Amino acid sequence: MITLAHPAWLFLLPLIALGFWFGARRSEGALTATHLVHPDLSALPDEAAQSKTTRRVQTALAFLAACCLAAGLSQPQWLGPAVPEKPQGRDIMLLVDTSTTMSIDDFELNKQRVPRLDVLKGIARRFVAARDGDRFGLIAFGNHAATLTAPTFDQDLMLTSLSRLQVGIAGEATAIGDALGLALKQVKTDDRLQPALILFSDGDNTAGEMKPAESVAAALALGVKIYTVEIGTDLFASAARPASKSNDPSLKAIAETTGGKYYVAGNTQALEAIINDIGRLEPTVARPATRRQIAEWYWALLAASAALLVLARVLAIREQA
């Protein structure tokens, strides 16, 4: 569809036509009033006729050039299909347990046993890369919680931070309460798109200054859902894990209390399915298209105007020659 960005410039067209009409009338009157009485200029009438024709052609070219200029100033455009807007994302914080038990190689990848954390990193990277428009943040926790990446739209930064996760970087214990509290301080709440926390851990809270119950209460006040994913189910991990503090809510209780969902990932396939399910429960919102592809055509009219003026000037030079 063709449209004009500034159609008011087209009001110049009748003014241009009127100006050239008056100019042509004055030129014809001047030619009619000219009298040549010299007896030796017998060949001049043919040259005068040729000059009059050339002048009319030049006037017509100048008129067309002025019309093209006015039409170009109106900025004709071709409107193409709508340009899809980036989806309206939400804040998603990934809270990853980096305690020593996350090094247990009870997961399989390409028929080889690999540590839990390595599998989690690969699946989390694919999850982040597939959600354009979301703000992701990353927190690692052990004896304490540390922000590795504050909430950001920079996917490359987030993917790099996930790749650098290592077992033991935050200590050997499991400070779930501190991790949740730190995440809640950084997310932005929105009436339509509330943030979400995804907690990956293979045990209960065993360290930290903030109790999980306090973090859950803060999440309820902010309206933030917490999804908890328990990694692994083997008895060795349970035996190696320090005893949890009394009265601390379990991972299942944390999720159910905040309106999230509790998962158990015993293998690679289950963890992949869990991540996909969380993505389904926390979708991005597509924004309505407000822009369209635009092809500007004003340059063609301006080029035509310049070409017509050049042609008129060439005719004038030839006439003088």
C-alpha positions, 0 to 999 in steps of 0.5 A: 500500500502506498501512502504519503508521510507529508501530503500537505506538500501536494498543495504546491501543485496548483500553485506551481501550475498557476505560476507556470501558466502566468509565466508562459502567457507573459513569454508569449506576449513578449514574443508577439510584441517583438518586430524585426525590420532589418532587411538582411535577416531573412533567415531569422524567422525560422530560427525564431520559431525554433527558439520558441519551440525550445523555450516551450520544451524547457518550460514543460521540463521545468514544470514537470521537475517542480511537480516531481519536487513537490511530490517528493516532499510529500514523501511517498512510502510503500507500507509493507507487512507488519514488523513483529515486536519483541515479546514482553519478557519478565524477570527470571532468576536462576538460583543454582546450588553449587554445593559439593553434592552437585558434582555427583555423576549420576546423570547421563549425557550421550551415554556417558555419566556426567556430573549433575551441574554439567547437565544443568548448565547445558539445559539452562543455557538452552532455556535462556537462549530460547527466551528472547526478551526476558531479563535473566539473572544468575545466583550461585549458592553454597555456604553463602549466596552470590550474584553472578549476573544481575538481571539483564537482557544480555543473553550472551552475558548470561550464557557465559556466566552459566558456562563458568559455574563450578562446584564449590565456588560458593562453599559446600553447604546449601544456603537456600534462604540467602539465595531466595532473599538475594534474588527477591531484592533484584527482580522487578515486579509488574502487574501483568508479568510477575517475575519468577525464581527457579531454584535448582538444588539437591538438598535442604537449607543447611546454611546462611543467615536468612531462613527460607521461611522468611524468604517465602514470606517476602515472595508472597508479599511481592507476588513472586512465584518460586519453582523448585527443582530437586536434582537427583534422588540417590541415597549417597547424596542424602547421606553426604548432605549436612542435616537441615535446620529445623522448621525450614520449609522443604523445596516442595513447601516453598514452591506450593506456598508461593504458587510455583511448582515442585519438580524432581529431576532424577535424570537428564530427560526429566530435567529437560522436561521440567525446564520446558514445563516451566517455560510453558507455565511462564510464557512471554507475552507477544506485543501487538505490532505497531510498526510496518516495513517502509520503503521510501520512494521520495528519492526517485521523484527527487532524482527525476526532478534533477534529471528534468532540470539537467535536460532542460539545461542541456537544451538551453546550451545546445540552443545557445551553441 
